[in-house]
């Protein structure tokens, strides 16, 4: 299953890498595809991932990021 979100606050490849790393660490996430250009993030998992877990992971990447 793939869930699509938008992350705001990304300005460089370091930002995209930090978000990919943190979201990838969420239990159940099998893949993360981040587009720096559009702010889109596609999260692949076997089961639905609780949105609050994703919010927490994005926040861990940096407090200037937010996910919707």
Residue, then its C-alpha position, 0 to 999 in steps of 0.5 A: x500500500x502506498x500513502x501520499x503526503x506533502x511535506x513543507x519546509x524542505x529546501x535542500x537534498x539534506x532535508x529530503x534525506x533527513x525526512x527519508x531516514x526518519x520516516x523509513x525508521x517507522x515500524x511497518x514502513x517498507x519504502x519512502x520516496x521524497x520529491x524535493x521539487x514538489x514536497x511530495x512523499x510516498x510512504x509504502x507499507x504492508x499495513x496502514x501507518x498511523x499518521x501521528x507516527x509519521x508526524x512524529x518522524x517528520x518532526x524528528x527530522x527537523x522542527x521546520x518540517x510539517x506533513x499533511 
